[in-house]
């Protein structure tokens, strides 16, 4: 058993901070683009003082936020998401066997939709936050949401709808949900799958949903802090489901696991194209037994590599292609192109931000230096953009020696350094975040 004092997810870049602070008028190097008026929020696991965790994925959620306006960094603050697990030590599984879907960590993502800011984790309900990071409470959309909610919902930029799913340990194992642009849960649809798998992400196209039914399955007896294990007998497959309704069409693929997709779209011939970071079985086993993930945000990606699948709906043939030999994670793109053809993806290496031209080939790299570890890079389009990559990438970069962190702003066209905001404390390695413009809240 791992000693909690030396567990890799509780030391070094991953070591939790022990308090909540506020700081104002942060020092800026370079020039912040004046049109960046809003908040950058990033979520991640951070066990509260006096507690440890058996896996990086399960620590209490803490959101770090930076407020930008008029070329200034007005404030930084960090707050734990006050779920019932955090405030009352509530248990997810109650004594009577029912589930408390508010007793979760809420530690994986933070997004804005329909005038709400939500902290997400795939095991339970979203939790609403204020623009100042106070916790409002759990959301079940008027009692209509009776499953968990994925930490990776997808907003359709054409309709404004938020598409998401919940997976569970018992039937129904997978349920698809659709939230209207105004925040109402308008559809819930059970999807038949072979068993209780850990489905962390999914993809959408203009007319379809793409499911990742992969061989990491629920196992209550699993050793460690996460009740899942690799099952070589469970087939790996991708499913294409019409958004308008209808059966899922499944495509068998080589055994692998995917934590995060980049984008998906329908090409001119009607094929489904999916870009994602793929782990071979041996690479997944290595990362799962170590820190349980990390990407560039925390000391190694465990040989996750950008990969493309093309699913031919006419003949049922699927092709698989490695796009690059680099170890990367946390792929992102211009979310105004979600589900539509997009040329660029951004990903995080151990000490780098990588820009992939998946449309025409090639890549560009911003090297942070071996002593610095970048987190997920969030793309913010310029207001007057004419090209897909005209805008900025925002990422929290931390010094491996534990001396501090900065919010780094890169020009997405060439990955040159535009500005950096020195943060008042070290920010532990974390997961996902969002740029929330003032117009969204």
N, C-alpha and C positions, 0 to 999 in steps of 0.2 A: 504494500500500500504506500502511496506517495505521502511523504511528510508534508503537511500543509505549510510548514515554514519554508520549505525549499521547492515547492511545486512551481514549475516554470511559469504557470499562468498567474502566480502571485508574487513574482519577483521581477527585477529589471524593468523593461519597458511595460510589462503587464502589471506591475505592482499597483494596488489600489491607493487612491488618496483617501485621507481620513476625515475631511471636512468639506463644507461648502463655503465659497467665498464670493465676493463681488469686487471688481476692480474697474476703474474708470479712466478715460482718456489714455488709452493704451499707446505705447510708442509704435510708430510706423516707420519702416524703412522703405524708400521708394514712394510711389504715388498710387494710392488707391483710386480706381476708376470711380468718379463721382456717381455714376449711375448704379453702382452697387449700393442700393439703399434697402436694407433688410437685415435678416439674421441668418447666420450660419450655425446650425445646430448639429451636433454629432452625439450619437448614443453609444454606450458600451457597458460591459460588465464591471462592477466595482463593489465588491462585498462591503457591507457596512462595518464599522469598527467592531472588533470582537468576534467577527464571524469569518469563516473561510468558505471555500467552495471546492467541490471535488472535480471540477472541470471548468475551463475558461468560459464555456457557453452559459453557465448558470448563475454567475454573480449578479447581484442587484443592479438594476439599470441606473446609470447616471448620464445625464445629458449635459454636455459642455456647449456654451453658446457665446457667440461674439456678435455684437451689434455694430453694423457699419452704416454710416450716413454722411453725406456731404464730404466724402474723402477722408473721414475720420473713423477711428475705431472707438466708439463711445463707451462700450463696456464689455467685460467678460464676466460670466458667472457659471457656476456648475451647481446642479441640483440632482439629488436622487429622485427617481420616480416613486412616489409614495403609494405603492400598491398595498393591498391588505397583507401581503407577505412581508413587505418591508416594515409597515407600521405595527402590525399585530402578530407577526410570525404565523400568519394563517397558513394552513396546509392546503395544497391543491386538491388532494383527495380527502374529503371529510370522513369522519368516523362512520357515517351511515353509508359510505360508498359513493356518494354523489361528488361532483367536482365543483370546486370554487374557481371559476375561470378568471376571477380577479386576483387570485393568490398566485401571481406570477412575477417574473423578474422585470418585464417590460424593458429589456436591455439591448435590443437589436437594431432598431431603426427609429427614425422620427420624421414624420411627413406632415404636410398640410393638405387638407381637402375640405371644401365646403365650409370655410371660415373656422375650421377646427385644426388644431395641432395635435397629433396623436403619436404617442410612444408605443412601439409595437414589439411583440415577441410572438413566435408562432405557436406557443403552447396555450395562449389564452386570449382574453379580451384586450383591445386597445385601451390606452389610458389618455384622456385629454389633458393637455398642458396649456397654460397661459403663455402669451408671448414673452413673459418674464420667467418662465420655467417653473411656476408653481403647478402642482398637480391638482386638477379639477376632480378627476375620478374616472372609473371604468365606463366604457361605452358599449351598449348592446343594441343600439339603433332601435330604441323603442321596444325592446324585448324580442326583436325579430332574429337577432344573431344568436344561435344556440350552439355554435361550434367555436373553435378557436379561429383566429384570423392570422393569416400569414404575415410575416414581417416584410414581404416583398410584393405588395399590391402593385398593379399596373394601371396608370391613368391613360385612358384613350384621349389623345390630344384633339381629336375631331369632335367627339361627343361630350367630353368632360367627365365621363363615367369613370369610376374606380372599380376595377375588376380584381377579385381576390379569391382566396380559397381557405378552407380549414381542413386540417387532417387530424385523425384521431387514432387512439389505441384500439378502439372497438368500432364495429360498424355503426354508422357509415364511415368508412375509412377516409373518404375524400368528398368534400362538398364545395361546389363552385358558387360564388356569390357575386352580385352586381349591385354596386352603390351608384345612385344617380348623381348627377353633377351637383345637386343641391343637398346631398348627404342622406338620402333615404335608401334603405335596403329594399330593392325592388325585385330581386330574384335570388333564389337559392335552389341549387340543383345537385342532387346526389350523382356522383360519378363512380361507376363500378371499377374497382382495382382489385388486385390479387391478395392484398394484405396490408397490414399497418406499416407502411414505410415512412422514413423521414424525408418528406418532400419539402425542401427548404425554399425552393424558388420555382417559377414557371415563366412562361412567355405568352405574349399575345401577338396576333397579327390583325389586319383590318377585319378579317372575317372569322378567325379561328383563335382557339386557345391551345397552347402546346404544353402537355403534361410531361413530367420527368418521373417515371415509375422505375426506380433504381434499387439495387440490392442492399440497402442499409435498412434493416427492419427493427421494429420495436422488440425489445427483450428485457423484461423486468429484472431478470437475473444477471444482466450484463455487469461486468466489473467496472467500477469507476463511477463518475458523476452523471453519465448520460445513459439512459436505458435503451441503447441501440447497439447493433453489431452488424458486421458485414455477413451476408448470407449468400454463399456462392450458388446455392440452389434457386435463388429468386432471380427470374430473368430481368435483364435490363432492357427497357423499351421507352420509346417516345410516343406520346399519344396526341393526335390532332382532333380536336372537337369543334364542331361548328358553333360559333357564338350564338347563332339564331336558334339552335336546338338540333338534336340529332345524335347519332352514335359516335363514339370515339373510334378512330382508326389507329391501330397500334403498329409501330415499326420496331422490330427487334434490332438492338445495337450491341456492340461489344461491351462486356462488363465494365462499368465505370461508375463514378459518382460526380455529381455537379452540385456545388453549393450555390453558384451564381451564374445567371445568364447575362449576356450583353444585350442583344436585341434580336428580334425575329421579324420576318416579313414574307410576303408572297411575291415571288419574282414574276417576270413577264410571262413565263410558261405555266404559272399557277403552282409552282413548287413552293414548299415551305422551307425557308432558310433560317437556321438558328445558329447563333454564335454564343459560346459559353466557355467557361473554364472547366476543363475536364481532368479528373483524377483517375489514373489507372488503379486497379485493386491494390497493388503493393504500395502505391503512394498514399492512397487513402488510409491504409492500415498504419503507415508510419506517422502520418499527421494526427490520426485519431488517438494513438497511444502516447503522443507527445503533448502538445498544448491544445489540440483540438481546433486548429485553424490558425490564421494569423495574417496572411498576406504581407504586404510591405508594412502594414501597421504594427508589426510586432516581431520580426525576427525570422522570416522564412516562410515560404508559401507551400512547402511540401510537394513540389513538382506538379502544381496545377498549371496546365498550359492551355492557351487559347485554341479553340477547336471549332470547326464548322460542320454542321450536319445539313444536308439537303435532302428533303423528304419529297419524293415524287408521288403525288396523289393519284396519278393515272396508272402507274404500274406497280406501286407498292415498294419501290426500290429506295433504299437510303444509302447515301454516300457519306463518308467521314473523312475529314481532312484536318491535319495539324496546321495551324496558321503560323506557329512560331515555337522555337525551342526554349524561350525564356520561361522561368517560373514566375507566374503572375497571379493576382487575385483581384477581387473587387472591380469587375468591368463596369464601366458607365458609358453613357452616351447623351446626346441632346434629347431630353425627354419629350420635346415637342415632335420628335420623330419616332417615338415608341410605336412599334407595330407596323411601321412603314420602312421602306428602304433607307438605310443610312450608310454614310461612307466611313465615318470615324468612330472608333471605340477608344476609350482610355482605361488603362489598368495600372496596377501598382506592383512593382517589384520590390525586392528586399531593400534597395536604396535608390529607387528610381520611380519616375512616372513615365509610362510608355503610352504613346499615341499610335494607334494602329490605323492605317488606311486600308480597311477591309474591302473597300470598293475597288481600288486600283493597285493595291499591294504596297508594301513598304511600311516603315515605322520610324518614329522619332522618339528620342529618349531625353528626359531631363534627369540628370544624375544629381542626387542630393548629397552625395558623399557617404562613405562607408560609416561615418559616425552618426548619421541621421536616418531615421526610419519614418517614411511618409505613410499617411493613412489614405483611405479612399479619396479619390479626386472627383469632386462634384462639378459638372459643367454648368455654367451660367451663360446663356446666349446674350450677345450684345443687342441693345434695343434696335439698332439700325443695321443688323447683320444682313449681308448679302450672301455669304458663304456659310456652310454648315458648321465650320469650326471657328467662326468669328465670335469670340467671347472669352471667358476665363475659366480656369480650373481652380477650385478652392480645396485645400487639403491641410490637415493638421500634421505638422512634422515635429517629431520629438528627438532630442539628443539621446543617444544610447547610453551615455554616461549619467543620465538622470538629472542633467543641469537645467533643463527647461524645454519649452515647446513654442512653436510659432504657427500662426495661420498664414500659409503661403498662398499667394495669388500668382498664377502663371497665365501668360497669354496663350490661349489654346491653339493659336495658329502655328506657333513655332516652339512652344513650351519655354519661352524665355521668362525670366523672373520679372514680374511687374511690381510687386510689393510684398512685404511681409509685416505681420502684426505680432509683436513680441507679447506672448501671453504671460500672465503673472505667476504661473505655476506650471509644473510638469503635468501633461495630460497623458494618462495611461493609454496604451494601445487599445483600440476599440473597433467598432463595427461600421455602421452606416450613418449617414447624415443627409441633410438637405439644405439648400439655399431657399429661404422663405422670404420672398420679396414683400415689401410693405403692402403691396396691393393684395396679398393673399390673406392677410390677417387684419 
